[in-house]
């Protein structure tokens, strides 16, 4: 396979495997992002996410993750759903309705990587699904998948932002896509205005320590008083800044069977969630990303919302 054939093969198979989009960029040091990321850390916007301070060089240089890396293949995978929870319910972010995306998306990436090896021979590379020091949004933008919105999510015309990002970093050359340079947010501040905790401190700058998703998922200690009466019934994650984004009116329901919600998510109201047992938690969220917060974390979140 020549470079063009390899590129065509990867993008065609990505579509066939259910990926929303696929773009490729040259594996090189993220010179533009380095000072921004360093400043974000120095301001303490990562809160108690201590791991964000680790492997600083690896986050900025893909050749430190895959020796001899030449390409970063970026993928987006749709998780938007029209399934809804009852109005009188504690809320769960849409991305966690079904099976944990780490497993679903990673399985597809491994399949694509193995097929690529079958086509062109032994290659060196790794797949990443939000599980290693990779600046996903920087690579998505460089690969032409979209622009960084004011809520710091990647936005794409025609699809919005309800999608996961993932990568294959390899030592194989491909045809590289042009970086996405146009910002289509314009003067809109819907996400900034809607955030109940003022976590978006400036366009494209989110203070994670003020984010409801951080408080309900990542934070292992007591939830700070800053969040009192501002949770808006979110017990796992938060979709507010995405729900209000005008570009998400173009979002279309995903076609991934593994992302279909457990019946309890569509039927349980607050009373049922408050009476949730450890056993029921294990059954409902057996393969779900909600397991990240554990039973004790979910109960803590509900008690904080309703003291």
Helices and strands as residue ranges (DSSP letters): H 3-16, E 21-26, H 31-42, G 50-53, H 56-60, G 62-64, E 71-78, E 91-92, G 94-96, H 101-120, E 125-128, H 136-142, E 147-148, E 154-155, E 163-170, H 190-194, E 200-202, E 205-206, G 208-210, H 212-213, I 214-218, G 225-227, E 234-236, H 240-243, G 246-250, G 257-259, H 263-267, H 270-274, H 278-284, G 289-293, H 294-305
